[in-house]
C-alpha cells in the first residue's frame, strides 16, 4: 500500500494534476497526523485521557442533513424531514476542543451534502480555514464544486474531497439521477485545474462489484481523471429504501479482498476497502477506540459509527463540548441504557427510533464524561 501511495504521488505531480505546494502541505499534515495516531512512533501532547486510554484519532462530522440528491439506500436524511444542521458555534467548538483535549489532527465531513451546510454565514470551507493545522476529508456528491470552489480549496490547502460514484455513467446516473456522472466529471476537471487532490468514494453492492473492479473503471478514474485515492464502503441496509439484497455476499467480499490487493499491487493505486482492509488498521475504527473515530450528526448526537445509529451522548449549546465528547467514549458497557428514542432534535436521524442513548448526562460538557473511568466493579464472593 505504501508503494502504491508513493507511486500515485509521483504520477500526479509528474502530470501536473496536483499543485506541488499543495502536495507539500498535505504530506506535512498527513505526516503529523500519522505520528499523532501512535502508528508513527510519536504521541500527541494530550494523548491520554483521564482513565489512561488514548483518545480517538479523528472525528466524523455530519454538520447538516440537507442534500440535493435522493439516492436509494442512502442513510443520510432518510426520514424526509425538514433539513437541520449544527449551529456554527457548536461545530467550530467541537473541532477546537477536540484539538485542545485530544490533539485531534483530522476531521471528516459527511452528510447530507457538506457543501450545503450554512450557519451564521459559515460553511465547511470556513471550518477548514479556521483550523489550518488540521486535515479535512470531505465526502461529497460534487454538485457544488465548480471553478471558484476548487480555487478556494487550493488556497486552503488542507481539505480533500472524496467524490461519490457508483460505477461508470450508467450506474452512477441510475442511482444518483440523470446527468450526475457528467456533473461529477466537471467537478473533477475543476479540481485538476486548481491542483487540488481528490479521490472517489464508492458504495460496493452485489450489483456493481464487477464494474468497480474492472480495468475500465479503475483506469478511468485513477489514470484519466487523476483520482488520488479510492475508498470502498460495503453497502449497509439502513436508511432510505434499505435493501439487504444489495449487500455483497460473503463470496463477493472474499473476491473483493483478493482483487483490490491485486489492483493495488499491479496498478500502484491507493485503493482502500474500509471493511476488508481492517487488519491494516487493527480492526474496526469505530466507537472512539485508539486510532479510531467518533461520529457526530446534525442533531449533535454522538455515535460510535456512521452506519450504526446508536447515540451515547448529545452536544448542547452553551455546554463544554469537549468534556461531553469525553463522556461518550463508552466508559463502561454496563452503563449502556436500554433502547430509547433520543430526546430532542428533529426526526432527520438515520436510525430514528432505532437510536439508543445513555441516561441524560446532565450539564457536564462534551470532551469530561469520556474521561471518567468506569465505576469499580464489586467482585462477588463465592459461597462460604
N, C-alpha and C positions, 0 to 999 in steps of 0.2 A: 504494500500500500504506500509506504514512504517513497519508494522509487517511482511509483505512478504519479504521486503528487508532485515530485520534483520534475518529472518529465512534462507534466501539464504546465507548470510554471514556465519552464524553458520554452515550450511550444507557443504559449500565448504571448509571452514577451517578444519572442522572435517574430511573430506575425504582427506585432503592434496592436494586439487586441486588448491589452491591459496596460494602463499607464505605469511606467517604471516607478514613478513617485508613489502611486497608489499601492503597488506591489510591495515597496519597501515599508510603507506604513502598515500594511496588512501583515506582512511577515513579522514585523516588530511586535504588533499587538497579539498575533497568534502565538508567537514565542513566549510572550509574557503570560498569556492566558494558559498555555500548556504547562509552564513551570508552576503557576499558581494552583493548578489542578493536583499537584503532587506527583504526576507521572513524569514530570521533567526533573525531578530531584529537588525542587525547591517548594517551599510552602509560603502562603500569603501571611502577612503580619498578623491577621486575625483568623488564623487557620482553625483554631479550636473554639468550640462553643463552651459554654459553662460546664457541660457534662462531659467534656473531654473528647467529644466526637467532632469530626471535620464537617463543615457546612457543605451544602450542595455547590457544585461548580458554577451553575448558571441558572437563570430563571427564564421560563417561557411565559410571555405575557400576551394575552388577547385583550388589547385595550378597548376594542369596540366590537359589537356584534354585527354591524352593518356590512352588507356585501351586495354588490351589483350583479351577482350571478346566483342561480338557484340550482346548483348541481345535485343530481340524485345521489343519495348516500352520504352527503356531507353532514358532519356533526355540528358545524357552526351555525348558530342562529336557526336551528332546525324547527323551533316551535312556531315560527311565523309571527312572533310578537313584534311590537314596535322596537326598533333598534335602540340599544342602550350602550353606554360607554363609561369607563372610569373617568372621574374628573381629573383634569390635568395635574392639579396639586398632588393627588394621590399617586398617579402614575410616576411623576418625576421623583416623588419622595421614596417610592418603592426602590427605584434604582439608586438614589443617593444613599439610602440607609442600608441597602444590600451591600453596597461598596464599603460603607463605614463599618458595618458589623462583621461582614464576611470577606471583604476584599473581592467581591464578585467581578470577574473580568468580562463576562459575556451575557448578553441578553438576546432572547429570541422573540421576535414578534410574529404572532399568529393571528387568527381572527375568527370570524369576519375578515374583511379585506383591510389590512393595516393602513393603507394609504387613504382610506375613507374616514379614518379617525380624526375628529376635530373637537377640541375642547378649549374654550377660553382663548381662541386664536392660535392654538398649538396643534401640531401633528407629530407623527412618529419621527420625521426627519429632524424636528426640533429636539426630540429626545436624544438622538444621536449627536446633535450639535452641542447639547448641554453636557454630554459625557464623552469628550473626545478621547479619554483614556480607556474606553471600553470598546469591545467589538459588538456589532449588531448584525444578526442574521434575520432577514425578513422573508417569510413565506407569503407570496403574493400571486394574484391571478394576472398581474401585469397590465390590467386595463387602464391604470392611471399613470403608467410610466411613458413619458414622452421625452423629447429632447431637453426641455428645461429641467424636468425632474432628474434625468440622468446626469445633467451637468452639475446639479446641486449634490447628488450622491458622490460625484467625483471630487467635488470641493470638500465634502465632509471627510471622505477617505476611510471611514470606519464602519460602513454598512454595505452588506452584500445581499442582493435579492435572490431568493430561490423561487423560480417561476414554475408554477404548476402546469403540467401537461399530462395527458392521459395516453399518449402514444403519438402517432403522426396525425395528419389533418383530420381524417375521418373519425378516428377515435376521440380526439380532443373535442371536435365540434359536436359529436354525438352527446357527450356528457355536459359540456360547458356552453353550448349554444353555437349556432351558425356564425362563422366568421371569427370565432375566438382564436383559432390557430393562427390565422393571418395577423390578427392584432398582437399575438404573442411574438411573432417574428419581427414585427415593427418595434416592439419594446426592446427586443434583443439587439436590434440594429442600433437603436439609440444608445444603449449601454455600451456596445462595442465602440462606437464612435467617440463616446466620452471616456473610454478606457476603464470602465467600471467592471470588476469581476462579478460574474453572476453564475448561477447554477440552475439546475432543473430539479423539481420535486415531482415524484410520480407515485400515485396510489396503485399498488400492484393488486390486480384482481385475477380471478380464474379465467377471465376473458381476454385480458390484454397482455398476459405474461410473455407469450411468444413474441409479440410485436416489440415490446420494450427491451427484449434481449437480442433482437435481431441486429445484424451488422448495419442494416439500413438506418434503423433508429439511432443506434449509438454513434455511428459515423456522422449522421446529420447534425445531431446536437453538439457532440464534443469536438468534431473537426470542422464542420462547415459553419456552425453558429458560434462556436467558441465557448461553450459552457466550461466553467472551471471545475464543477463538481456535479454529481447527481446523487440525490437522496431517494431511497426507495422505502415506502411505507406500505406494509401489507394492509389490505382493506379490513376495517373493523366494522361490524354491523351495528353501529349506533347512529343516532341522528335521523335525518330525513330519508324516508323510504328505505330503511335498513333492510338488507337482504343477505342472510347468511350464505346463500348460494353463490354469492360473488366472492367469497373468501377463497384464497388459494388453497388447494387441497394439500395434505401432507406430502404427497408425491411431488406436487408442483413446488412446494417450499424447498424440498431437497434439491430439485433440479435448479431452482433459482440460486441456491447457495453455490452449487457447482459452477454454474455458468457465469455468475457475477465474478467469481475469482478468476475464471479463465479470461474474461474480458479485461479485468484489471491487469493481469499478467501479460497478455498479448497486445492489448491496445494501449497500455500505460495511461489509463484514465482513472480519475478519482471518483469511484462509484461505491457508495456506502449503503448497505441494507440494514436499516435500524433493527430488524428482527434477527436475521441470520448472522450478522456480524457482531452480535452481542458479546461473544467471547473476547473480542479485541478490546473491549472496554470494561471487562469484568462483569458482564451480565446487564440486566435491565437498569436503565439510568434513572428510573422514576423514584418517587417517594422521598426526595431530598437526601438520598444517600451520598456518601463521599464520591466526588467526581460526577454526580448526577444533577438532577434538577427538581424544581417545584413548578407547578403551573398555577397561574392566576388568571381568572377570566374577567369579562367585562363587568360583572357584578361584584368584583372584589373577592370572590370565593377562592380560597387557597386549596388546591387539589394535588394529589400525588402524581397524576398522569393526565395528559391531554385526552387520552382515549378512555379514561375511567372517571366519569363524573361523580366523584366522591369528595365532598367538601369537608375539610377538617378545621377550617377557621375562616374568618371573613374580615377583610380590611374595613376599617371605619374611618371616615373623615374626622380629623381632629385628634386621632389616636397616634401613638408612636408606632408607625408602620413596621419598622424594623423589628421591634420586640414582638409584635403579633406574628410575624413570619417565624420567629424563633419558636413560638408556641405551637406552630402547626407541624412540626417535624416528627409527628408520631412519637411523643416522649415515652409512651408505653402502650403496647397493644391492649392491655386490659382497660385503658381509658376510653377506647372507642365505643361510641354510643350505638344504639340500635338505629336502623334506618329511619330518618325523619326528613321532612321537606325543609330545605334550607330557608330560614326566615328572611323576609325582606327581599328586595331586588325584584327584577322582572321575571317573566316566565321564559325569557330567551336563554335558557340553560340547556346545554346539550343533553343532560340526563333528566331534567325536570324533577319529577317526583322520585326518580331513582337516586338522586343525590343523598349523601349521608352527611352528618355533621356531628361534631363534638358538642357537648353542652355549651351554652353561651359563655365564652371566655371572659366576659365582663370587660371592664375598662382597661385591661392591660393592652399593651401595644402589639404590632405585627411581629419584629425580629427578636421579646423576653421570654415568651412562653415556650419557644423552641429550645431555649437554653436551659429550661428547667429539667432536671433529671427525673426519671420515673420514680414514684414513691417506692420505698423499700418494701420488698415482699416479706411477709411473715412466713417462716417455714413451719409447716405443720409437724407437730411432734407425733411420733409413732405411738401406738398403743403401749401402755406400760406392761 
